[in-house]
Amino acid sequence: MTTGNRAEDVGQIYLDEDACYDYDSQTWDCPQCYREFNSFRALEQHVNSGAHSAKSYRCDDCNKEFSSLTALMGHCESTRCVYANNIVHTLANDYERGPQLMLTNGSTYTEATLEFDGSAKPNPGNGGAGYVLYDGSGSVLESTSVEIIDGYITSNQAEYAALVWGMECAVRYNIKSLLVKGDSELVIGQMNGDKNVNSERIKPMYKQANYLEESSFRRVRYEHIYRGENSAADQLANEGSNCYADEQKHLSEAKY
């Protein structure tokens, strides 16, 4: 996959359609943030929207610009820009109090989105978990595949492990408003309170997910999506159950 070249005369970014096409997921992938799109036109609109070039935040001490509040907070915490550090924490507190933060340039940053999935091959068997965390503008903050190394893992256990580890990832990014999307009707239904939690195998992870929701976030919403809409997390979960994961973890690391 190649990066886009900017045409300086008209400001348009042109992409190679064939180079951006992923034959496995049958999507066109952004060469900068790896977000997947169902059409090449949607990808072109994304890369030309300014998502990867807009500098919405500036440190008032050193005048360095950043494209996200998270990046500015990291800069302030690692430097001596005291004034900007005070400003950025004020912005963060404002974001905690409301679902949206309106910037001076007119941009609106909404809640972050977490997509998760789990896999077991066979079921029960080798377990894998995957999650993708997007910021409010749709850019990928982190995507991770995990091999669950205990063995004899059920698909429901793997789903809950992916949910818990994805929520913990969101906590590390200081996210307070989170939309959680998954293709497991069981997990989403239980987290929404529509289904009972009867299995002793998943109760500890259900409790951990609820604990994270109550202790670390201002608001969490759960939305069921179909598997075709969850392809990125599904691929990561399969990498985990096929032992090609980014990380290895025990299931106990996802329990309350």
C-alpha positions as a printed Julia matrix, in Angstrom:
256×3 Matrix{Float64}:
   0.0     0.0    0.0
   1.33    3.43  -0.92
   0.7     6.81   0.63
  -1.2     9.47  -1.28
   0.54   12.27  -3.13
  -0.84   15.81  -2.74
  -1.36   17.77  -5.94
  -0.08   21.2   -4.9
  -1.98   23.09  -7.61
  -5.49   22.09  -6.5
  -4.89   20.7   -3.01
  -6.34   17.31  -3.95
  -4.85   14.06  -2.64
  -4.84   11.27  -5.21
  -4.64    7.59  -4.26
  -3.91    4.43  -6.22
  -7.21    2.54  -6.07
  -5.64   -0.91  -6.59
  -2.9    -0.29  -4.02
  -5.49    0.67  -1.39
  -7.75   -2.33  -1.96
  -7.61   -5.14   0.62
  -8.69   -8.38  -1.02
  -9.13  -10.16   2.31
 -11.62   -7.71   3.8
 -12.84   -6.47   0.38
 -12.45   -2.87   1.52
 -10.37    0.16   0.55
  -7.99    1.03   3.4
  -6.63    4.45   4.34
  -2.81    4.34   4.0
  -2.38    6.64   7.01
  -4.85    5.47   9.67
  -5.8     2.08   8.1
  -9.51    2.78   8.48
 -11.58    0.58   6.14
 -14.13    1.89   3.63
 -16.69    0.04   1.54
 -16.02    2.17  -1.54
 -12.99    3.91  -3.07
 -14.97    7.15  -3.28
 -15.57    7.09   0.49
 -11.83    6.62   1.02
 -11.04    9.57  -1.25
 -13.49   11.77   0.66
 -11.84   10.69   3.93
  -8.25   11.51   2.9
  -9.31   14.85   1.41
 -11.4    15.83   4.44
  -8.39   17.14   6.32
  -8.61   14.35   8.9
  -4.85   13.81   8.73
  -3.76   17.38   8.17
  -5.92   19.52  10.45
  -4.03   20.95  13.41
  -6.85   21.8   15.82
  -4.76   22.15  18.98
  -1.76   24.38  19.64
   0.54   24.65  22.64
   0.48   28.33  23.62
   3.94   28.08  25.19
   5.96   26.65  22.29
   3.39   27.1   19.44
   3.73   23.48  18.38
   0.5    22.19  16.76
  -1.25   18.87  17.26
  -4.11   17.1   15.49
  -5.72   15.67  18.65
  -6.32   16.6   22.27
  -4.65   13.34  23.32
  -1.45   14.3   21.49
  -1.44   17.77  23.06
  -1.95   16.3   26.54
   0.99   13.95  25.98
   3.16   16.87  24.88
   2.23   18.98  27.91
   2.89   16.15  30.34
   6.34   15.5   28.87
   7.53   19.12  28.61
   7.67   22.28  30.75
   4.87   24.06  28.91
   3.02   24.89  32.12
   0.5    27.36  30.7
  -0.61   24.99  27.97
  -0.84   22.17  30.49
  -3.41   24.17  32.44
  -5.37   24.93  29.27
  -5.44   21.33  28.08
  -6.7    20.03  31.41
  -9.47   22.63  31.29
 -10.43   21.28  27.84
 -10.35   17.74  29.15
 -12.61   18.64  32.08
 -15.04   20.36  29.69
 -15.12   17.21  27.57
 -15.96   15.09  30.62
 -18.95   17.32  31.36
 -20.45   17.12  27.88
 -20.82   14.6   25.05
 -19.19   16.97  22.55
 -16.37   19.51  22.6
 -16.74   22.4   20.14
 -13.38   23.8   19.07
 -12.72   27.4   18.06
 -12.23   26.34  14.43
 -15.74   24.83  14.32
 -14.73   21.18  14.56
 -16.78   18.91  16.83
 -15.22   15.93  18.57
 -17.77   13.36  19.76
 -17.47   10.16  21.77
 -14.81    7.59  20.93
 -15.81    4.24  19.44
 -14.64    0.78  20.44
 -15.21   -2.22  18.16
 -14.46   -5.64  19.66
 -14.68   -9.31  18.77
 -13.65  -12.71  20.1
 -12.81  -16.05  18.51
 -12.41  -19.67  19.65
 -11.07  -22.44  17.38
 -12.61  -24.92  17.97
 -15.29  -23.74  20.39
 -14.06  -24.19  23.1
 -10.43  -24.15  22.04
  -7.71  -21.62  21.17
  -8.97  -18.19  22.15
  -8.39  -14.86  20.45
  -9.55  -11.31  21.16
  -9.4    -8.2   19.01
 -10.39   -4.59  19.38
 -10.09   -1.29  17.5
 -10.39    2.07  19.25
 -11.34    5.13  17.16
 -11.27    8.75  18.27
 -14.2    11.12  17.78
 -13.15   11.93  14.2
 -12.95    8.27  13.18
  -9.17    7.9   13.19
  -7.69    4.74  14.69
  -6.08    5.29  18.1
  -5.14    1.66  18.64
  -5.89   -1.78  17.2
  -4.74   -4.94  18.95
  -4.97   -8.71  18.57
  -4.55  -10.91  21.65
  -3.92  -14.64  21.94
  -5.59  -16.0   25.08
  -3.06  -18.58  26.19
  -5.08  -20.52  28.79
  -6.59  -22.98  26.3
 -10.13  -24.37  26.18
 -11.64  -20.89  25.77
 -15.24  -20.42  24.64
 -16.2   -17.82  22.07
 -18.25  -15.96  24.71
 -15.25  -15.77  27.03
 -13.12  -14.44  24.18
 -15.78  -11.83  23.34
 -15.87  -10.56  26.91
 -12.07  -10.53  27.15
 -11.93   -8.37  24.0
 -14.51   -6.0   25.49
 -12.64   -5.63  28.79
  -9.22   -5.13  27.2
 -10.68   -2.66  24.71
 -12.3    -0.65  27.52
  -8.99   -0.67  29.42
  -7.33    0.7   26.29
  -9.89    3.53  26.2
  -9.1     4.31  29.84
  -5.41    4.69  28.95
  -6.39    7.34  26.41
  -8.39    9.26  29.05
 -11.62    8.72  27.11
 -14.77    9.49  29.1
 -17.55    8.96  26.54
 -17.48    5.65  24.67
 -19.65    3.93  22.07
 -19.05    0.16  22.14
 -19.9    -1.85  19.03
 -19.86   -5.66  18.75
 -21.52   -8.44  16.76
 -22.22  -10.62  19.82
 -25.93  -10.36  20.62
 -25.22  -12.06  23.95
 -22.55   -9.63  25.17
 -24.27   -6.48  23.92
 -27.61   -7.67  25.29
 -26.12   -8.43  28.7
 -24.26   -5.13  28.93
 -27.48   -3.31  28.01
 -29.35   -5.25  30.73
 -31.6    -7.02  28.21
 -30.22  -10.53  28.85
 -29.43  -12.4   32.07
 -25.87  -13.45  32.91
 -26.13  -17.1   33.94
 -22.8   -18.61  32.9
 -20.16  -18.82  35.64
 -17.53  -18.73  32.89
 -18.32  -15.16  31.91
 -19.64  -13.61  35.14
 -16.18  -12.41  36.31
 -15.54  -10.6   33.01
 -19.07   -9.18  32.93
 -18.41   -7.74  36.4
 -15.08   -6.29  35.25
 -16.7    -4.6   32.23
 -19.37   -3.09  34.49
 -16.73   -1.97  36.97
 -14.8    -0.19  34.2
 -17.97    1.44  32.92
 -18.94    2.77  36.34
 -15.49    3.79  37.56
 -13.76    5.14  34.46
 -16.34    6.63  32.08
 -18.91    9.36  32.14
 -21.03    7.55  29.57
 -20.89    4.18  27.75
 -23.33    3.07  25.06
 -23.53   -0.46  23.63
 -24.66   -1.1   20.07
 -25.08   -4.42  18.26
 -23.71   -4.53  14.7
 -23.52   -7.31  12.13
 -20.32   -9.25  11.52
 -19.76   -7.58   8.17
 -19.62   -4.22   9.93
 -17.12   -5.57  12.46
 -14.52   -6.91  10.04
 -11.49   -5.16  11.55
 -12.04   -6.51  15.07
 -13.05   -9.9   13.65
  -9.77  -10.17  11.75
  -7.78   -9.29  14.87
  -9.67  -11.87  16.95
  -8.94  -14.54  14.34
  -5.26  -13.6   14.41
  -5.36  -14.27  18.14
  -7.01  -17.69  17.91
  -4.61  -18.6   15.06
  -1.62  -17.69  17.29
  -0.51  -14.68  15.18
  -1.43  -12.04  17.74
   0.25   -8.82  18.83
   0.03   -9.89  22.49
  -0.47  -12.95  24.68
  -2.6   -12.77  27.82
  -4.23  -15.03  30.36
  -7.98  -14.89  30.73
  -7.48  -13.98  34.4
  -6.19  -10.58  33.22
  -9.75   -9.72  32.1
 -11.51  -10.77  35.31
 -12.85   -8.7   38.18
